[in-house]
């Protein structure tokens, strides 16, 4: 095993899921609040487009940056939703947002370079940085700043080896957003230092408040990462995209050619239909249901003693403080899984700042399922 591989931490969410698989066969079905996966089917227009692609039986490689028709459809969506004229040639289709993040970091970081990334944050981002030989450096945030960094935080953390900043808005696990005025200030300062701002916007269309605009509205110098997975309930289709500055296009393309060849053909053909009025209406109805589900679960957990420092503004997660219920959130999640079949993600995955206090819950499940989960959690707390 290489020393670099040894630096990769476990993904504790997957450990909890594996633990659930080992429960007795006669145990009640699990109530999963652990993964960020919509419980809705992929919209029918997308399915039909995939079926047509299969019927044509011409499944093949595509250009490394994706089908031109899909890149144009993505650019048109920015115009329709955000009134942004994004040239289609700046859109790079990727094999999921994970591939987009890996390509972005590989394009702007050299071995030994530092990547500033928020804490709490998505755990795999750290591993992507390590995979390209970079050094992830945490930007500790708090509920006082809505779990998002301020420009002054980035300025203090910036060092001679810092080359990029990664910010998610809305964020996983907190659902917190950065307002566009702050994004603009951060983007301008980072570019003045010769660095890059990477914005993870995969939950952009899942606002739980007013509609959100892409950070591309305030800067052409950022790298924006997005995905079909969450908005269109396409997690298993493994398709995302980047919008990148012209200066990085050649680098991104060469990396994509070598690392991934091309994104999956069927997924690309299907995704073109995601921008139809029918598919968009279905996706919007999903978002409305996420809002109702958030109210059920977040309020229900608060009534049981879970503390919510920041109410999520987007996505489908709540990041809860459970220090009044346990002194070890990982053991808490294990016991809740074993005794009641309810799955939550321990804070250890998302933060180095008192992880034993925190858990992440995901609420893209039907209301009856969430209500059942709340009843089981209440039984667990009563019997503990």
N, C-alpha and C positions, 0 to 999 in steps of 0.2 A: 504494500500500500504506500502511495506517495505521501510525503509530508503535507502537501497541499490538500489532499483528500482527507487527511486526518483532522484538518481544521473544520471540516463541514460538520455542523451540529445535526443532531436528529431533528426531524420535524415531528413534534410531540402530538400534533393533531392526528397524524397517521398512526401513532402508537395507541392513542385512545380508540381510534376506529378498529385497529387490530384487536384490542382488548375486547371490544364489543362483539367481534366475530367469534371470540372464544367463550362467550356466555353459553350456558346450557341450552340444548335444542328446544326445551319446553319453556324457556324464559319468554316473557312478553316481548313483543316487537319493540325495537329501540325507538326512541324519540330523539332524532339527531338535530342538535343545535350547534354542531361542531364545524361543518364545512360550509364554504361559501358557494353553494350551488342552488339555483332556483329549483323549486319543486314543480315547475310548470313544464309542459311539453314545448319543444321547439315549434314556433308558429307554422301553421299548415303551408303557407306559400313557400317557405324555405324547404320544407320536406318535399313538396311537389317539384321544386327546382332540382333538388338532388336526385329525385327519381328520374326526371328527364335526362339528367346527365348520365345516369346509369344505363338508361334505355339506349342512349346514343352510342354507348360502349366505345368512347374515345377518351378514356381516362389516361392522362399522360402528364409529363412534366409541363410546367408553365415557366415563364420567365421568373427569375429568382425573386424579383420584387412583386410578383403577382400578376394576375390577368389585368390587362389595360381596362377592360370594361368594369371590373370591380374597383380599381383605383379611381376611375372616373365617378363611380357611384358614391364612393366614400367622400370624394371632394364635393360632390353635389349636396351631400347630406350636411356638410359644414355650411354650405351656402344657405340651405333651407332652414337649418336650425339656429345657426349663429351669425348668419349674414357675413360669413367669412369666405373670401375668394382664395381658396387653397389650390394651387396648381396640382393637377393629378400626378405630375411627375415627382412631387415631393412626398407622395404617399407610398409607403413600402408595406406590402401585405406580408404577414409573418405567421409562423406556425404557433399561434397563440401569443398572448401578451408576454408569457415567459420568454419565448424566443425573441420578442421585441426588446425586452429588457436586457437580455444577454447580448444581443447585437449592439444595442446602444452603448453598453459599458465597454464592450470590446472595441468599439469605434473611437472612444474618447479617452480611455485609460490605458496606460502602460504599466508593466510590472513595477510595483512600489508606489504608484500614485494613490492618493487618498480619495475616497468617495464619502462625502458627508451624507448621512441618511438619518431620518428621524427615528427616535425611540419614544413611544412605541411605533412599530412598523411591521410590514410583512416580512416574515423571517427569511424567505428564500432570496430576498434582495441581497442580503449579506453574503449568501453562498454564491450568487452570480458574480459579485465583486471578487471574491476569493478565487473563483474559477478562472478569471482572466489575470490573476496575479496582483490585483489591486488590494488596497487596505481599507476595509470599511471602518468608518469613524462615526460614532453615534452622536447625534444632536439630541440631547435630552430635552424633552418637552414636558409640559404639565397641563393639568386642567385649567390653570390660570391663563394659559395661552391657547386654550382649546386644542391642546395636543398638536399644535403646528408651530414650526419655527418662525421667528421674526428675523428681519434682515440683520439686526444687531447680533442675534445668536449665530448666524452664519458668518458674519464678519469676525466675531471672536474666535470661532472654531477654525477659520481658514488658516492654513499653514503653507509653507513653501512647497509641499508635495501635493496639495489639494488641487484637483482638476475638475471635479464635478460635484453637483448637489442633486440628490434624488428626493422629490417630494410627491406624495400622493394626495390628490384632492378630487373627490372625497377619499378619505384614507381608510385603509384596513389596518388595525381593527377598530378604530374609533368612530368612523363615519364623519370625521371633522373635515372642514373645507378651509381653503385659504382664499381670501377675497382677491379679486383680480388686481386691485391697486397694489396690494402687497406683492403679488406674483411679478408685476411689472418692475417694481423696485428691486426685487431680488434678482430678476433676470438681467437687468441693466448692470447691477453691481458685479454679478458673477462674470458677465462677458468682459467687463472692464478689467478683471483679473486674469483674463485669458482662459476662463473656465466655461463649463457647460451646465445649464439647468435642464434636468430631465424631469418631466411631469408625468406621473402615472395617473391617467384619467379614465381608467377602465370602469369606474362607477359614475362617470359624468352624467349619463342619462338616467340615473336612478336617484334623482333628487327626492328627498322627503319633504322638501319645502318648495320654494319657487324654482323654476327651471334654472339650470346653471349653464354658463357659457364656457367654452374651452379657453384655457390659458393662451391658446394661439391668437386670441382676440387682442392681446396686449403685447405680444412679442413674436417676431419671426425667427428669433435666434434660439428658441427652446426646442428640445426634442419631446414630442408628445407621444405617449404610449397608450394604445386603446385596444379594445377587444370586443368580439361578438358574444363572448361567453355569458356575461352577466345580463346585459340588456336584452338579448334575444334568446336566453335560455339555451345556449349552444356550447356548454362547457366541454362536452366530449368531441366536438367538431374540430377543436384545436386550431382556432383562427383568430388572428388579431391584426393590428397594423401600427405603423409608426407614421408620424408626420415629422420630417427632418429638414433642417436647413440645407440649402443647395450645397454648401461646402462639405457636407458629410455624405451626400448621396452616393458618390463613387465608392467610398469606403464601406458603407452599409451594403451596397450591392455585392462587392467582392466578398465580404464576410458571409452574406447570405448564400451566395453561390457555393462556397466551400463548406459551410457548416450545415446547411439545410437543403441544398439543391433548389427546392422550391416549396411553397406552401402546398397543402393537399388540394388536388384539382377539384374533387367533388365538393369539398367544403367551400371553395371559392365560388363555384357555380351556384351553389345554394345560397351563399351570402349575398349575392347580387339581389336576390328576392327579398332580403331583409329590409331593403329601402323602399319597397312597395308600400302604398298607402295602407293596404290590408295588414301587412306584417307589422308596420309601425303602430297601427291602432291596437293590435294584439299586445305588442310590447308595452305600449302605454297603459293598457289595462293591467298588465302584470305589475308595473310600477305602482299603480293605485292600490293594488292588493298588498304590496309590500308595506305601504304606509299603514294600512289597517292592521296588518300583522305586527308591525312594530309597536303599535299602540297596545295590542293584546299582550305581547310578551314583555316589553320593557316595563309597562306599568305593573304587570303581574309580578315580575321579579322584584321590583322595588317594594311592593307590598309584602314580600317574603323576607325582606332585609337586605337584598342586594342594593348596593349604592351605585348610582350612575353619575359619575363626575361631569360628563359632557354628553348631552343628548345628540345622537347622530343626525347630521344634516343630509346625508346621502348614503347609498349602499344599503346593506342589510345586516349590520352588526351593531351590537352594543358592547362596550368595554366596561365591565363592572368591577367594583371594589368589593371583595367578599371578606375583608379582614374582620368584620364583625361576626362572621360565621365560621371562619377557619383561620389557622395560622400557616396553612400550606395548601395553596390552590391546586397544585398538581395532585396531591393525595385526595383532595376534595373531589376533583374530576374523576379520579379512578374509582373512588367509593360510590359516587353517584352513578357511574356506569355500571358497576358490579351489582349494586343493590336495587336500582330502579330502572336501569336501561336508558338513562338520559345522558346524552353526550354533549359536553362542553369542551372548549379549548382552554388549556391552562395558560396563564400569563407568561410562563417561561418561554413560549414560542415568540412572543411579541415585544418583550421589554426586558432590559437588564436593570431597570429601576424598580426595585421591590416587586419582582414578578410573583412572589408568593401571595400577594394581595389580590391579584387580578385574574379574571376569566373573560374570555370572549364568547358571546353567544351570537348565533346566526338565526334570523327569523324568516327565511323564505319558505316556510311550510304553511300548510292550511291551518286555519284558525282552530278547528277541532283537534288537530295534532298538537298545536301549541298549548291549548287548554289542558290536554291530557298530560303534557310535559309539566305544566305548572302544578297539577295535582300530585304528580309523582314527586316533584321537588319538595312540595309541602310535606308529604309523608316522610321523605328522607330527612328533612330538617327536624321534624317532630320526633323521629326515632333516634336521631343522633345523640 
